[in-house]
Amino acid sequence: MDIASSHSRRNEAVPITNSLMGTTTELLNSKSIQYGAGLTKKQLVEIVARVKPRFIRYPVDMAARKADFVVVRLLPYHCDFNPIELIWAQGKTAVAAAHTSFNITHEEQLLKGKVAEVAAVHWWEAVRHVQTLEAKVQQVTCSWDNNNPLVIMRYEDNESTSDDATCF
């Protein structure tokens, strides 16, 4: 699923910097999140930002979960993983090739005709192409993860010495 706003509507709005202070405190209270009484609006918004990922829920995700599906949200411009984008590209290419006039009525009829020509076979090919691409990406990702273990290194000021500063 792409990240269109209609697909990413949330069940509950999360306060942002422009929100009223009362809205922010109301959310924190409803989620039983402790905060100090004398905090400024900016400090409250920072608290909300830290806990926000725990409370973000999407109606689309809930409906998918009920049907035993998982929603995968695609990054912008990753239309390769979306079969409808492949079908739409085919339709636009066909219309562009048959484009002979600048009459909007003619263009509309041409588009409707090309869309009607899209058969189940085209959809099947597009879905199969996406599944093949997903398998390749998963194989590369798993291979990368297995061959490149995650290493987290922390550097703190008290551990450095004057010799460390001159080493390259």
N, C-alpha and C positions, 0 to 999 in steps of 0.2 A: 504494500500500500504506500502511495506517495504521501508527502506531508502537506497535502492540501488542507486548508483551514477547516473544510467540512469534514475531513477525516480525523482531524486532531482536536475536535471540540472536547472540552473537559466537562466532567460532571459538576465540578465545583470550581469556581474562580479562585485563584490564589492572589492575594493582595500584592501589589507592586508599589514602586516608589510613589506613584501618583495617587494611590488609594488613601482614603481617609484613615486616620489613626484608629478610630473606633472599629473600622472594618478589620484592620490588622489584629487588634487585640481580641476581637470577637473570634477570629479564626484560631488564634493561639489558645484561647479559653476552650473553644469547642473541641480542640484536639488534645486538651490537657497538657499543654506545653507550658512549663514554668518560665516566667520572665520577671525581671525586676520592675517595681512600681514606678521608678523615676526614669525609665529609659526613654530616649527620644524616638521619634518616628523612624529615623534612619536606622537606629539600633534594632528596633522591632522588625523592620524589613529584612535586615541581615539575618536575624533569627529565623524568619520565615524562609529565606533563601536556603538556609542550611537544612531545614527539615522538609522543604517542598517536595523532593523526589519521593518521599514516603507516602504522600497523600494525593499525588496526581493520578486520576482515574479517567479513562475514556469510555464512553458508551459503546463505541465500536469494539474495544477490547473485551468488555463484559459480554456482549452478544457473541463474539467469537469464542470466548471461553466456554459459554453455555453449550456451544455446538462442538466442543472439543477441537477448536482451532486456535492457532497462535498468530497474532498479527505481527508482521515484520514491517517496520516503517523504513522506507528507502530514503536515502539522502537525495537532495535535489540533484537533478541532472543525471540520475542513474536509471534512465528509462529502459535500459537493456534488460532489467529484471521485471518488466511489466509487459505482459503480452498485448494488452490493449494499445500500448504505445507503438508496438510493431505493426499492428493492424491499422492504426491511424496513419502511420507513415506510408503504408502501402496505398491507402485511400488517397492521401494527399499527392503522392507521386502519380497515381493514375489520373487524378483530376488535372494536375499540372501538364501531363502529357497530352491530354485531350482538350486543353484550354484553347479555345479558338475565338472567343469574343469577350467583351467586357460587360456583357449584359448580366446583371445580378440574378435575374430569373433563370436564365440559361445555366449559370454557374450553380445555382441551387439545385436545379434538376439534375445536372451532371453529378454533383456530389451525392445526392440521394441515390442515383443509379449505381454509382461506384460502391456505396455502402451496401446496397442490396446485393451486389455481386460477391460480397465477402461470404464465403461458405464455411461450413463446419470444418472442412479440411484446412482452410487457412488458419482458423483458430487453433486447431490441433497442432499444426506446424509451429505456430507462435508459442504455444504452451510448451511443446517439446523442446524448442530452442531455449526457452528460459530455464527449463529444468536441467538441460545439459550445461548451460552456463552456470547455474547455481552449484551443480555438482563439481565443476572445475574450480570455482571459487572456494568451495568448501575444502576440496582436496589441497589446494595451495595454502589455505589458511591453516588447516590441520598440520600440514607438513611444516609450515613456518613455526607454528606453536611448538611442535615436537622437537624441532631442531634448534630453536632459539628460546631457551628458558628465560623466564622473566627474572631480571636482576634489579633490585632496588638498592641504590647506594645513597646513604645519607651522609652529608658532610656538615659538620658543625664547627663554628668558629674556634672553640676551645681545643679542637683536635689538630689544628694546623700549626706548623712551626715555621720558622723563618726559612728553613731549607725547602719546605714544600712550596713556598711562594716563588722560588727561583727555578723549580723543575718544570719542564715542559713535557 
